Amino acid sequence: MNRFAVPVAVSLTLLAGCETTTVAGGGHCDAKHVQNFVGVLATADVGKAIFRRSSAKALRWIAPGMMVTMDYRADRLNIRTDVRNFVTAIDCG
């Protein structure tokens, strides 16, 4: 096995969690109904549940130290996590 295969696979897995996901949805983000997820371990299933309940059109995971664009999008939900991958904040924008 190539000695770079594992680090590359891990890097791609970590980056996948930081991307913005866009699907057809309601279009206007509403984060007030998903605040009960703050403090929960951030998993793909948790992200899907938050996304569905928010009525947002796009989802963006934000990890500590991650650079993000400063553009405001009323249809985008931001899920912020800590270094242990627990949800620390959920907002729109």
Order of alpha helices (4+ residues) and beta strands (2+ residues): alpha-beta-alpha-beta-beta-beta
